[in-house]
Amino acid sequence: MAEPPALVVCGHGTRDPGGRAVVAAAVEAVAERLPGVDVREAYVDVHGPAVDDVVASLPARPDGSRAGVVVPLLLAAGYHVRVDLAEAVAERPDVLVTPALGPDDRLVDLLVERVEQAGGAGPQDTVVLAPAGSSDGRAQEASAETARRLGERLHRPVRLGYAAGPRPPAACAVTAARVEGAHRVVLVSYLLAPGFFQRRLDECGADVVTAPLLPDRRVVEVVLERYRTA
């Protein structure tokens, strides 16, 4: 049988040691599920190994078959996916970039679980989904779709408030909910790992702030599906 293409799992990057640890553990968990596949870790920002270098290091196949698949460890397809990763593979037609991880119902299941773990949301509470944020309109649409799906699961409207970038900022979304009379504000972190953005959410003044998505097997399962589909 032909050797399967290498898998490059590409995250954003963070200076937070805890964030680095959980992302590295997720990549390791992916590798454990893919025996015989060359699984490599890469990042688009903050620290290395840089995705450009990792993609360039993939050996070309003599028969011209696919040498690698890059799966973004990112929740929405914003600038990093559409520009950074596209540029990383521009000279490697034998390397494919898959869609981002979201929207995906498995991630919505995980968000619901994070809300339950934090004590749940009462009927008079306001729920705000807090993605990292992106200037890319398509990434914002993906976040809005995730908020819609989460609202269906929680049987209530779910607002958006971003950790950075587009409006409204998460802190403003929390304030607006209080002005409108929310009993409590539940801020649902739509981030993969602890770090600067999660700390920013923790400081927004919400009554409840949920934990990031990692570590969790469902994130690993989405990465595996993106690779296998590619």
Salt bridges, closest charged atoms under 4 A:
ASP16 OD2 - ARG199 NH1 2.86
ASP38 OD2 - ARG40 NH2 2.86
ASP45 OD2 - HIS12 NE2 3.83
ASP84 OD2 - HIS80 ND1 2.60
ASP94 OD1 - ARG92 NE 2.87
ASP104 OD2 - ARG106 NH2 2.88
ASP104 OD2 - ARG226 NH2 3.76
ASP105 OD1 - ARG149 NH1 2.99
ASP109 OD1 - ARG153 NH1 2.35
GLU113 OE1 - ARG218 NH2 3.00
ASP125 OD2 - ARG184 NH2 2.93
ASP136 OD2 - ARG82 NE 3.46
ASP136 OD1 - ARG138 NE 3.43
GLU145 OE2 - ARG148 NH2 2.65
GLU145 OE2 - ARG149 NE 2.81
GLU152 OE2 - ARG148 NH1 2.57
GLU180 OE1 - ARG159 NH2 2.14
ASP207 OD2 - ARG178 NH2 3.00
ASP216 OD1 - ARG218 NE 2.76
GLU221 OE2 - ARG217 NH1 3.05
GLU225 OE2 - ARG106 NH2 2.93
GLU225 OE2 - ARG226 NH1 3.39
